Amino acid sequence: MKRIRVRHNYLTLKFRKENLFAFLKNKVTYRHKTNVMIKFNELKIGDLVIAEHDGQRWEGEVLRLNSNEKQVCVQTAVQSFWFEKEQLHPIVLDEAQLFKLGFQKQQMDDASVKYMKGAFRVLLHSPNDFSNFEMWYREDRRHISQSIYVHEFQNKYLDMTKIHLTTA
């Protein structure tokens, strides 16, 4: 039986045709169920992550990095605490996360959606499709053709603007 290849989250997955549609239908749920770990060298102070301890998960902000022991201090709603890199998980970039980061939404005439923060822009060609969008700041324009996580978005924002993006 012929298998179809799908590129998802830096992975290439193979599906039978009948299973592909189930995967695409549940893509968002699938992404949240996986235990994706963050590479230590991707993290910067101020990045938003999910920290896990004893089965409980908290969203928090990276306060400090210990590169010798590969530990990350994260400020959660409860307290700041040092976590091993295996206890950290990424947050999927979506509209709610952009609002947390202080972006404003503008609905365009052609059904696309633009999010703005100062001179920085994010343009989604289809509403809620964060797997194919454009982002720009002044003359620096980038096309993102896969889903990314909030900490990756924050790092791209920092690279483009030289200002770290934190919660509003």
C-alpha positions in Angstrom: 0.0 0.0 0.0 1.3 3.4 -0.9 2.3 5.7 2.0 2.2 9.5 2.0 5.0 11.5 3.5 4.1 14.5 5.6 6.6 17.0 7.1 5.6 18.0 10.6 7.6 19.6 13.4 11.0 18.9 11.8 9.9 15.3 11.3 8.9 13.4 8.2 6.0 11.1 9.0 4.7 8.3 6.7 1.0 7.5 6.6 -1.4 5.3 4.8 -3.8 7.5 2.8 -6.8 6.7 5.2 -4.7 7.6 8.3 -3.4 10.9 6.8 -6.8 12.5 7.0 -7.2 11.6 10.6 -3.8 13.0 11.4 -4.5 16.3 9.6 -7.9 16.6 11.3 -6.3 16.2 14.7 -3.0 18.0 14.0 -3.4 20.5 16.8 -4.3 17.9 19.4 -1.5 15.7 18.2 1.1 18.5 18.7 -0.1 19.2 22.3 0.1 15.5 23.2 3.7 15.0 22.2 6.5 15.6 24.7 8.7 17.8 22.6 11.8 18.9 24.5 13.5 22.2 23.9 17.2 22.3 23.0 19.1 24.1 25.7 21.0 26.3 23.1 17.6 27.6 21.8 16.7 29.2 25.1 17.2 32.8 26.0 16.3 34.8 29.1 12.7 36.0 28.8 11.5 33.0 26.6 8.1 31.5 27.5 8.1 27.8 28.1 6.1 25.1 29.9 7.9 23.7 32.9 6.9 20.3 34.3 7.5 18.8 37.7 5.8 15.8 39.3 3.2 15.6 36.4 2.1 19.2 36.8 2.8 21.8 34.1 3.2 25.5 34.5 3.7 28.2 31.8 6.6 30.4 32.8 9.4 32.8 31.7 13.0 31.9 31.6 14.9 34.0 34.3 18.4 32.5 34.2 20.4 29.8 32.4 23.1 27.5 33.9 25.0 26.3 30.9 27.4 24.1 33.0 24.6 21.9 34.4 22.1 22.6 31.6 19.5 23.9 34.0 17.0 26.7 33.5 15.4 28.9 36.1 11.8 29.5 35.2 9.4 32.0 36.9 6.0 30.3 37.0 2.7 31.5 38.6 3.8 29.5 41.7 7.5 30.5 42.1 10.8 30.6 40.4 12.5 27.2 40.3 15.4 25.5 38.5 14.4 22.9 36.0 16.4 20.3 34.0 16.1 20.8 30.2 14.1 17.5 30.0 11.4 19.2 32.1 10.8 22.0 29.7 8.4 21.9 26.8 7.6 24.5 24.1 4.4 26.4 23.7 2.7 26.3 20.3 2.5 29.7 18.7 -1.2 30.8 18.2 -3.4 33.8 18.4 -3.8 33.7 22.1 0.0 33.7 22.6 0.4 36.7 20.3 -2.1 38.6 22.4 -0.2 37.6 25.5 2.9 39.1 23.9 1.1 42.4 23.2 0.1 42.1 19.6 -3.0 43.7 18.1 -5.1 42.0 15.5 -6.3 43.5 12.2 -8.6 41.6 9.9 -7.7 42.3 6.2 -10.2 42.6 3.3 -8.8 39.5 1.6 -9.6 37.3 4.7 -5.9 37.4 5.8 -5.1 38.5 9.3 -2.3 40.9 10.4 -0.9 41.1 13.9 1.0 44.2 14.9 3.3 45.4 17.6 5.0 48.7 16.9 6.7 48.4 13.5 6.7 44.6 13.7 4.1 42.7 11.6 2.9 39.1 11.3 0.6 38.2 8.3 -1.4 35.0 8.2 -2.7 34.3 4.8 -5.4 32.1 6.3 -7.0 32.8 9.7 -5.4 30.7 12.5 -2.9 29.0 10.1 0.4 29.5 11.9 2.1 27.0 9.7 2.5 29.4 6.8 3.0 33.1 7.5 5.1 36.1 7.0 6.8 38.3 9.5 8.7 41.5 9.0 10.3 44.4 10.7 11.3 47.4 8.5 13.3 45.9 5.6 13.8 42.5 7.2 11.1 40.2 5.9 10.8 36.4 6.5 8.5 33.7 5.4 7.8 30.9 7.9 6.6 27.7 6.2 6.1 25.5 9.3 4.6 25.7 12.7 6.9 27.2 15.3 6.9 27.6 19.0 6.7 30.8 21.1 10.3 30.7 22.2 11.4 30.3 18.5 9.1 33.3 17.6 10.6 35.3 20.4 14.1 34.5 19.2 13.3 35.5 15.6 11.7 38.8 17.0 14.9 39.5 18.9 17.1 38.7 15.9 15.1 41.1 13.8 14.4 44.0 16.2 17.3 43.6 18.7 14.6 43.9 21.5 13.5 40.8 23.5 9.8 40.0 23.2 8.1 39.4 26.6 4.6 39.3 27.8 2.6 42.6 27.7 
